[in-house]
Amino acid sequence: MTQPPNDTNPLTSLDFSLASGTFNNLEFNLFGVNDGGRAFFTAIDNGGQTFTFGGPTGFALGSGSNFFGFQGILGQSIASFSIDITPGSIQNVQQIRLDEVRQVSAVPEPGTWAMMLVGFGAIGVGMRRRRRIGQTMLQAS
């Protein structure tokens, strides 16, 4: 088990990923950064392409709350996301939100629904007509 961050065991990096699947939104709050820390973020999309944020100097972090939010990168899903703090460390990370990407089945268009209903109606009329023809033949015998 990993020790929680404290003065002798500072949190200087953190990785986000799902056991299976990808996510398209990530929000978190880096709290209590000391020593004038700067944040560097790295995301890897579902195709394996790496994106870095923060440039050569990183994002300056304050000693209180530091909220960050990332959405799908260039329309891709995020497979993993890394945070590196240097110099300094984070006291804790709060309010972590990941939105898992789920496969959504397509919804038929109205024209498709109409054609399907007409088809069911035609089948119903055909079955009813066949039943009437069969009953008429029995009565004639």
ABEGO torsion letter per residue (X at the ends): XBBBBBAABBBABBBBBBABEBBABBBBBBBGBBGGBBBBBBBBBAAGBBBBBGEAAEBBBBABBBBBBBBBBGGBBBABBBBBBOBEBBABBBGBBBBBBBBBBBBBBAAAAAAAAAAAAAAAAAAAAAAAAAAAAAAAX
